[in-house]
Amino acid sequence: MDELNEQRQQRIKKAEQLRTAGVAPYGTRFEVKDRAGQLIKLHGEKTKEVLEQEKVGCTFAGRVVALRRFGKAGFAVLQDGSDRLQVYLKKDLLSEQAYMVTEQLDLGDWIGVTGTLFRTKTNEFTVEVRELTFLSKALRPLPEKWHGLTDVETRYRQRYVDLIANPDVHGIFATRSRIIAGIRAFLIERGFLEVETPMMHPIPGGATAKPFVTHHNALGVDLYLRIAPELYLKRLIVGGFPRVFEINRNFRNEGISTIHNPEFTMLEFYVSYADYQDLIILTEELVSTLAQQILGRTVIDYQGKDITLTPPWRRWSYHQSILEVNKLDPSVLQDRDKAAAAAKALGIQIDPNATLFNIVNEIFEETVEPNLIQPTFITDYPIEISPLARRKDSNPSLTDRFELYIAGREIANAFSELNDPLDQRERFEGQAAQREAGDEEAHLVDEDFLRALEFGMPPTAGEGIGIDRLIMLFTNQASIRDVVLFPQLRPEK
């Protein structure tokens, strides 16, 4: 800390020296005419002779990330986004004031330069600077060993330093933006309307999760941060919008892990007159199209495993997957004691008060889910763990639902929506009873949503896709924290 304070004081002193010399240490507008990446792309392969002949001028700005001085000249490297370009600073080519500025430069400072492209004696593509504008003084030095910064705590807590130190991180978040833009374009092209629904709910719903609670002073009521937009989007289906989607932020008061962040981004979309089978086809098309657009291929490497996103993908029923993976007798799925014994034999710890369906689901999550590496639609979930899904006509104990798994984790959840208001009320009341028994994630009865259903909702299919997890897949990142700009962390000590 003493060394940091000393360096900080030295930089504050340099800022004052600049101000005394008539140079604003925190400048104003600078007209950027070029970007480093553009200059490299357009001219970076040209020979020394060609550059001398063409005399290409440029004006760009960036952060000083490297600095070498010798005599009356020096070199600096400016970082412009994720691109870096060397500049040549020579006393004979600069005004007296501009050269004085070069003597006050520190790593981290921002400058704008105007000059001509050339190659040095060592053939380095460089800008020979004729004009220099000081833009912003960095009072804190970059962390020690900042170049290629790998300390996870610093990278996540000080993402701004991570972005300076690791140009590849820029690429991850640029890809994230392109994926979200691609999703939006895909759906709009197919007749979907993008909408926005409330982020503060009087009743948490649309998913089984523990919500965050806040308080509205003027109304004098507690509200819940959105755990899912589902029930509001379905209200819009009732209102007559046949295809709606929302790219939404959700908040769930649950654990943090490599695949869970308390706030996360989801895509939810709903299609009138469709069922979950239609969404299987649409999901295959969406993900494979994005892969081709963003990555240029549909076979991708994820953490050392080749994953094929080319449709069609495997369909596998929920119960059948459990039986086949664990070589169990079908009676295990119907008897709580047998299910508990099977879980114990598989080394799975269960809550003594867990229901049959919760035990079976634990077996699925522990033994089936991690092995679903290639894209797989798990279908036909039990009604007990699908409170918002439509019953199967062929087997009312199951639902018209799928979850998509890739690389051992859930990517999407979809179903043919329950549009029978009486059935929905019965299921809400069952969920409320579970909540009374201590299940904090169970649904409450949402009377307004039931009222909406009573006005009539057409047959509808809906789906949620975890955008953060999809981006993890496309950018080959093992942790959700690597695709969220500012992940939630414990308070800094």
Buried (B, 14 or more C-beta within 10 A) or exposed (E): EEEEEEBBEEBEEBBEBBEEEEBBBEBEEBEEEBBBBBBBEEBEEBEEEEBEEEEBEBBBBBBBBEBEEEEEBBBBBBBBBBBBBBBBBBBEBBEEEBBBBBEBBBBBBBBBBBBBBBBEEEEEBBBBBBEBBBBBBBBEBBBEEBEEBEBEEBBBBBBEBBBBBBBEBBEBBEBBEBBBEBBBEBBEEBEBBEBEBEBEBBBBBBBBBBBBEEEEEEEEEEBBBBBBBBBBBBBBBBEEBBBBBBBBEBBBBBEBEEBBBBBBBBBBBBBBEBBBBBBBEBBBEBBBBBBBBBBEEBEBEBEEEEBEBEBEBEEBBBBEBBBEBBEBEEEBBEEBEBBBEBBEEEEBEBEEEBBBBBBBBBBBEBBBBEEBBBBBBBBBBBBBBBBBBBBBEEEEEBBBBBBBBBBBBBBBBBBBBBBEBEBBBEBBEBBBEBBEEEBEBBBBBBEEBBEBBEEEBEBBBBBBBBBBBBBBBBBEBEBBBBBBBEBEEEEEE
